[in-house]
Amino acid sequence: MNIEEFRTYCLSKKAVTEEFPFDEVTLAFKVLNKIFALTGLDREEFKVNLKCDPEYAIELREQYPEVQPGFHMSKKHWNTVAFEESLDHKLLMKLIDHSYDMVVKGMKKADRELLK
């Protein structure tokens, strides 16, 4: 998966927007103004930070060497995924879905209702 495929998949989710929140090289994907995915556009290697349930994060890190603790987010709740050609697209989509769902789950009920 390349950056455009990643971007397209994130934007296919309900109520998702993208912006440059910190600088012109960090692209964030938000659902109702809550970040669920970040990627740097200035790196040679395509990496993405995704929100993750802490217990699931441990399991993922044990199974997949591409999944590492997030560097500039709470390591407990974020993973950095370094993408290689060999990374299974289905796994990546599953991680994006999990991140999106984690953020939605943490929203107030009124905000969740807007996504239905």
C-alpha positions as CSV (number, residue, x, y, z in Angstrom):
1,M,0.0,0.0,0.0
2,N,1.4,3.4,-0.9
3,I,0.5,6.8,0.6
4,E,-2.3,7.5,-1.9
5,E,-4.0,4.1,-1.3
6,F,-3.6,4.8,2.5
7,R,-5.1,8.3,2.1
8,T,-8.0,7.0,0.0
9,Y,-8.9,4.3,2.4
10,C,-8.8,6.7,5.4
11,L,-11.0,9.2,3.6
12,S,-13.5,6.5,2.7
13,K,-14.5,6.3,6.3
14,K,-17.5,8.3,7.5
15,A,-16.9,12.0,8.5
16,V,-13.1,11.8,7.9
17,T,-11.1,14.8,7.0
18,E,-7.4,15.4,6.5
19,E,-5.2,18.4,7.5
20,F,-1.7,19.4,8.3
21,P,-2.0,20.0,12.0
22,F,1.6,20.6,13.0
23,D,3.6,21.5,9.9
24,E,3.4,21.0,6.1
25,V,4.9,17.5,6.3
26,T,2.6,15.8,8.9
27,L,-0.7,14.7,7.5
28,A,-3.4,13.9,10.0
29,F,-6.7,12.0,9.4
30,K,-9.5,13.0,11.7
31,V,-13.0,11.8,12.4
32,L,-15.0,14.7,13.8
33,N,-11.8,16.6,14.7
34,K,-10.2,13.6,16.6
35,I,-7.0,12.2,15.1
36,F,-6.9,8.5,14.3
37,A,-4.0,8.4,11.9
38,L,-0.9,10.5,11.2
39,T,1.8,10.2,8.6
40,G,4.9,12.1,7.7
41,L,5.3,13.1,4.1
42,D,9.0,14.0,4.2
43,R,10.4,10.5,4.9
44,E,11.8,8.0,2.5
45,E,10.0,5.2,4.4
46,F,6.3,5.4,4.6
47,K,5.3,5.2,8.3
48,V,1.9,5.8,9.9
49,N,0.9,6.3,13.5
50,L,-2.4,4.7,14.4
51,K,-4.4,4.7,17.6
52,C,-4.6,1.3,19.2
53,D,-6.1,-0.5,22.2
54,P,-3.1,-1.0,24.6
55,E,-3.6,-4.8,24.9
56,Y,-4.0,-5.2,21.1
57,A,-0.9,-3.1,20.6
58,I,1.2,-5.5,22.6
59,E,-0.2,-8.5,20.6
60,L,0.5,-6.7,17.3
61,R,4.0,-5.8,18.3
62,E,4.8,-9.4,19.2
63,Q,3.4,-10.7,15.9
64,Y,4.6,-8.1,13.4
65,P,8.1,-6.5,13.4
66,E,6.6,-3.6,11.3
67,V,4.5,-2.5,14.2
68,Q,6.4,-0.4,16.8
69,P,5.5,1.9,19.7
70,G,4.5,5.3,18.5
71,F,7.3,7.8,19.0
72,H,5.5,11.1,19.5
73,M,2.3,9.8,21.0
74,S,1.5,7.9,24.1
75,K,3.3,4.6,23.5
76,K,0.5,2.9,25.4
77,H,-2.2,4.0,22.9
78,W,-0.4,4.4,19.6
79,N,1.5,2.2,17.2
80,T,3.9,3.3,14.4
81,V,3.6,1.0,11.5
82,A,6.5,0.9,9.0
83,F,5.1,-0.2,5.7
84,E,7.0,-2.5,3.3
85,E,5.8,-4.0,0.1
86,S,5.4,-7.3,2.0
87,L,2.9,-5.9,4.5
88,D,-0.4,-7.5,4.0
89,H,-3.0,-4.9,2.8
90,K,-5.7,-6.6,4.8
91,L,-3.7,-6.2,8.0
92,L,-3.2,-2.5,7.2
93,M,-6.9,-2.0,6.6
94,K,-7.6,-3.8,9.8
95,L,-5.3,-1.5,11.7
96,I,-6.8,1.6,10.2
97,D,-10.3,0.3,11.0
98,H,-9.3,-0.4,14.6
99,S,-7.8,3.0,15.0
100,Y,-10.9,4.7,13.6
101,D,-13.2,2.6,15.8
102,M,-11.1,3.4,18.9
103,V,-11.5,7.1,18.3
104,V,-15.3,6.8,17.6
105,K,-15.8,4.6,20.7
106,G,-14.2,7.3,22.8
107,M,-16.5,10.1,21.6
108,K,-19.5,11.5,23.3
109,K,-22.8,9.8,22.4
110,A,-24.0,12.8,20.6
111,D,-21.0,12.8,18.3
112,R,-21.3,9.1,17.7
113,E,-24.9,9.7,16.6
114,L,-23.7,12.0,13.9
115,L,-21.8,9.1,12.3
116,K,-24.9,6.9,11.8
